[in-house]
């Protein structure tokens, strides 16, 4: 193992991040990549990402779009003979990329995350209409026009209210989120 004086190696940093703790168990069998329904869309598939992390390729990994394409279907982890959890690893890499200021390319996932969290903070639960409105305003407002017929059908069948329903105990949820942020910041 390579030890850097005064600096944590990339693989150690990933292993110390929530979701990355199983990085050392990977035997590079490729089952994760073969199981992944979006591996073909990724810049680097799961197996290659793990190899790149071990090789210390921080910039290449954290600036790639690969982890943002993860669907969180968990097929990779379910089939892994060593119980490595590439889905959790992808989320750990997303966290590290944001934490270190890497710009995301070729995906709308961070915008979806932000609109989802914003909706939960405001209402204590997801308000689908408000969340999607915010998402489309952040990404491509004209794309919302394509979704208008579906949105209208949902609205007419009372499946998408325009006014959010506030959850009871919203303040408790805010405290939980704040505590989570403090734990993450202390890592």
URRAJO-V774844 format. One record per pair of residues at least 6 apart in sequence whose ideal C-beta (glycine too) atoms are under 6 Angstrom apart, sorted by sequence separation. I is the first residue (numbers start at 1). J is the second residue. D is the distance in Angstrom with one decimal. If there is no record, write none. Layout:
<<I J D> <I J D>>
This chain:
<<14 20 4.0> <15 21 5.7> <33 39 5.0> <39 45 4.1> <104 110 5.2> <154 160 3.9> <2 9 6.0> <119 126 5.1> <15 23 5.1> <52 60 5.9> <53 61 5.9> <77 85 4.3> <119 127 5.1> <136 144 3.9> <14 23 5.4> <52 61 5.1> <36 46 5.9> <76 86 4.2> <77 87 5.6> <119 130 5.5> <33 45 4.1> <119 131 4.1> <33 46 5.2> <74 87 5.2> <32 46 4.1> <33 47 4.4> <32 47 5.7> <72 87 5.4> <116 131 5.8> <115 131 4.9> <30 47 4.9> <49 66 5.6> <70 87 5.9> <115 134 4.1> <44 64 5.7> <70 90 3.8> <115 135 4.2> <43 64 4.4> <43 65 5.1> <44 66 4.8> <43 66 4.9> <67 90 4.0> <112 135 5.7> <26 50 4.9> <42 66 4.1> <111 135 5.8> <67 93 4.1> <42 69 5.0> <67 94 5.1> <111 138 4.5> <41 69 5.2> <111 139 5.1> <46 76 5.7> <38 69 4.9> <108 139 5.1> <129 160 5.3> <128 160 5.5> <38 71 5.9> <129 162 5.7> <62 96 6.0> <130 164 5.8> <62 97 4.4> <68 104 5.8> <127 164 3.6> <14 53 5.3> <63 102 5.1> <68 107 4.1> <35 75 4.2> <36 76 5.6> <46 86 4.3> <62 102 4.6> <65 105 5.3> <35 76 5.0> <65 106 4.4> <68 109 4.3> <123 164 4.5> <11 53 5.4> <65 107 5.4> <124 166 6.0> <125 167 4.3> <11 54 5.2> <123 166 5.4> <124 167 3.1> <32 76 3.8> <35 79 4.9> <10 56 4.8> <124 170 3.3> <10 58 4.4> <31 79 5.0> <31 80 6.0> <124 173 5.2> <32 86 4.7> <27 82 5.7> <25 82 4.4> <26 84 4.8> <25 84 5.1> <22 84 4.7> <22 85 5.6> <19 88 3.6> <20 89 5.5> <19 89 5.9> <19 91 5.0> <20 92 4.0> <19 92 3.4> <17 92 4.4>>
